[in-house]
Amino acid sequence: MIFKQWFVVGRRPAQRSPAASNNYPLQYQKACALACSGPTIDNIGVAATFCESIILWTVIESHLIWKQRDDKKEETVIGRTIQLRLLAAVVSVAALFMSSCLYQFSGEGPLPAGTTRVYIDIFENRSGETGVESIFTDDLIKEFVLKRKSALSSSAESGAVLSGSIDYIRDLTIAHKTQRTSTQRRVIASVSVKLVDGGKVIWAANGITANEAYAVADDKMATEQNKRDAIKVLSKRLAEKIFNRLTDNF
């Protein structure tokens, strides 16, 4: 049905009612929306949107050309050219949709080097924030429980060991009340992780970062609590990033 609507473009608008001719852009917008609906994967979605834009631009251009030209022979040539443009765009969208079936979502790939069991060791804390190593380690374990519980091992002897370090946690002021007084800050954390099996590093990732903003209160204790809450939020983001990096399979 969609293809039938597209290839009617080559016909003269005189064969249709004035109401139908005036509705060309809306009809094609609906058709394009249906054709380009598919897996919401970032790179495929962007490319499909680009192809959709080509289709809509071609339809609008053809609609304007039909209104401006009366020569029947010239309209026939234009109509065929438009059909070819639409066909190329449709083929591009179809190819992207088919390739999306082979695309693997982040976090769904296998563990590196055929690893089946992973023991998560506590993070080494190289930052000045006390106690954050427990927060980061717990969140990474929770991420595994959520997405790959069967791969978790309770002992370092029965699987590969995933260990990491908190390289730094820094504060940046992002909003000021006065020149010397801030109203909002951003906490940034960076971690490095590695997967070791039999004494050999089989996977590693350095400089994985996440950040979160927090409010600066008049009370110092309240500000510290806000910062602590922000660290808990970015810790969850880091856990997700680590898991996705670990299971990427492209």
Steps between C-alpha positions, in 0.01 A plus 500: 500500500782738587684425174180556303461842660859593426494406131181692431732803503564467125135566413358841419317665791215578262398132522429549870253721673622842623458380860718195435766713328513736795556206737816365334747611771285356782451167321870456442590604851280217628650254252855600590427474870381143450792406278760644731357361823727229633751422776590818685875455470688828489707465185227322299236746622709796387563346158133408457398851597742632237342277233156606617604863456611425143161345425302788649718758325452322167121486546475867592729596211290299255180653633636848435627405154157366401339829594754701301520299175229422244690319228390134501821358357719684748282385792539137388880526509488671839263234633737220397795676658305537823408130492869408474586729791228346714606148405859573605382641833266204563778250424731684743243489779427132433872415510541685828198322649632160395846576637341595832399137543870412512586784735564396858378727776755616758530261791367197311828364370710221653770553760858534365707196401216256562478584871192354665553584868616830653597587854478874575775617733464818706619818328826662601428855616761751382273800552465714809140389560478243777276199461416545132673172410213310663240703310668441162556130563144439621352680200707293258385179671139621477547568129615142449211368708260699283646407161715188538439341839605154383852631425567617856739293707532515878862393495809623316607137453196406293515766231677800351554795735362842411680769697522874473629823643335835567761725343353832612189682615500871425275799562426777252297812569239551228283780645577804716293719728783747543861500389599295805181306566383207288145366473565184301791265449571195290678193633701297248636150556737292291564126536719238337408131490656174386399136468767248596480125440781265603732790572449644149319825423239410237316834498561852633348846476649821637358844562129413511331814630162620621380823659204639690403850613395583854376806687717699739299573815560763765570220745829317443365166618208525259739576214712195588187284501402637159846413371474151645165449331650618170784250537245220548325604178819508292612172656197330344583658164857378524381147581283501190784633285741239630257216434422625149869540418573154637231336288540704181537267205535698177 
